[in-house]
Amino acid sequence: MAGTGITEGSVSPVFPTVREVLALDPVRRGAPRLVAGEAALDRPVRWVHVAEVPDIATLLGGGELVLTTGIGLPADDAGLRAFIGDLAQVGVSGLVVELGRRYPSEVPRVMAAAAERRGLPLVELRRATPFVRITEAVHALIVDAQLHELRATEEIHQRFTDLSVEGAGAAEVVRQAAELAGCPVVLENLSRQVLGYDPAGESAELLLDGWEQHSRRIRPTGRTAYDADSGWLVTTVGARGQDWGRLLLRWPAGGDLGAGRPVGSPPTRLTILVERAASTLALGRLIRRDAEGLERQLHRTLLTALLDHSRPVDEIALRARALGVTLDRRHLVGIMVRHRRDRTPGHPVPGEGGPAADGSGPPPATGSWPAPATPADPQAGPARLRDLAEAVGQALRETKLSGLTSPVDDQAVGVLLALPDAAAEERALTAFAAALRRRHPDQPVPPGGGSVIVAAGSGVGSLREVRRSLVEARQLAEAARRDRRDLPIFRLPHVGLAGLLHLLRDEPRLQTFVERELGALLTHDAHHPREQLLGTLRAYLEQGRNKSAGAAAAHLSRPAFYERLARIGRILAVDLDSVETCLSLHVALLALDAIRTP
């Protein structure tokens, strides 16, 4: 989209600064001279107020530029000091004194000294100047800036409304947010992993280097807030009470506070921008578009509704019956079918070599939430998914099984089998898997496993319970990618604790558990990169709480190892001699490994 002028000046405040006011023509005609408070010239001017009485501070709210001729100011030094002190106390932006009526050639030295001591800009106007001209010019500047802010806000709302209607992916939402703001934008999950980013013309390497440790230092208060220490504006991303990430915007860009820009909170429009972008991302995650035939679209609509709880189950049963699939009073089994590989031959798969296998590769490129690997040919992935969906449909027809089937995301084809009773479950699954193998024979097979994974959830006896079976099957299919066994069907008993944690790694509640158990230690390590205590805790737990063996595994002397354990206990506020506590920490460590591993 063409620019709208939002980028330029996007880091400027709504209000002009004292420095900018002094550069206005009506002020320059008065031959202004700065007497004190040069360090505070970048304070914003919220309004201009003309005053000729000494107790004006009680009528001010802060941010005003006070204009005076001085005729009503105290004659004694103590009174002038008190006057300056009151103005500084209430937070005025500056004081402008016109010479001639009360002070012929300069303001009293005691006034200048008091203003310098309190950090209050004090300006002399050495020529007579109509204050109304200054007031009009400054107020026009403020109104113009506010009008610009309103126009920018309107453009933000329109831009993100269009993105929502178009069903834009996360990559496009993040890109548009960075373009509108003129600042780097990062989308991360609850474990501080980057899901998408746009550096806004800056270095992506510098932006994302050590991101997790950097992100853990950004601790704003509230759902949307600005962390002044780090310079990041942060908002939570989620919908329907389920938060799954954070959207962060760095302001000012690059931390450059030059060109007279003040250090303060970001403009209101940037807060609106990140919140609108976050809501668009949340909405996009709920919406799945399809370009298949009408019948397949209906199948997908019903499967998605079951997964998302977006339609009453009675309505789903009625619409499925109209498609010739009876779901009520049936034994229902959720199935997910997917390729073990996410890339075309010749492209590495996470966990099977390549720079990302050990987690040391670069973060994912700008894209949607946990983005699957992308084939070299943009059309290859959708084509493979269509072929797989067709093979699944043919396998159902060949085995004369009834159910709903459709792609449910970019990688998996979902199936909801409707069987006459529970006794038919194993026989039906075995027949379906065999027919699928015949219809979709293995391509180049990875060591120890076929190229197609079939995962089945636990059977249920009610349509109201079927989401559990479908979600279980989806998670099993994802976890099975790490399993080298060539099983015809993956079921829940095939997944151990590590596999269970892996298939739950995107679950916000698991990420919250990891943060609760290990967050303090991870934050400590982020602030002390040369002293990583997480490795010490891992060695202790992996050696069965044997301190001597743990010290040897960590290559530390026993006194040093014991001292580190004591520090870990203090940081986490736990007793590392407690079996239950250590079990919880060990599970959290395994979960952290699952979250960090693609």
CORGI-V424406 format. One line per field, one symbol per residue. ss: DSSP state (H for helix, E for strand, L for the rest). A space follows every 50 residues. Layout:
BEGIN
ss = ???
END
This chain:
BEGIN
ss = LLLLLLLLLLLLLLLLEHHHHHLLHHHHLLLEEEEELHHHLLLELLEEEE LLLLLHHHHLLLLEEEEELLLLLLLLHHHHHHHHHHHHHHLLLEEEEELL LLLLLLLLHHHHHHHHHHLLEEEEELLLLLHHHHHHHHHHHHHHHHHHHH HHHHHHHHHHHHHHHHLLLHHHHHHHHHHHHLLLEEEEELLLLEEEEELL LLLHHHHHLLHHHHHHLLLLLLLEEEELLLLEEEEEEEELLEEEEEEEEE LLHHHLLLLLLLLLLLLHHHHHHHHHHHHHHHHHHHLLLLLLLHHHHHHH HHHHHHHHLLLLHHHHHHHHHHLLLLLLLLEEEEEEEEELLLLLLLLLLL LLLLLLLLLLLLLLLLLLLLLLLLLLLHHHHHHHHHHHHHHHHHHHHHLL LLEEEEELLLLEEEEEEEELLHHHHHHHHHHHHHHHHHHLLLLLLLLLLL LEEEEELLLELLHHHHHHHHHHHHHHHHHHLLLLLLLLLELHHHLLHHHH HHHLLLLHHHHHHHHHHHHHHHHHHHHLLLLLHHHHHHHHHHLLLLHHHH HHHLLLLHHHHHHHHHHHHHHHLLLLLLHHHHHHHHHHHHHHHHHHLL
END
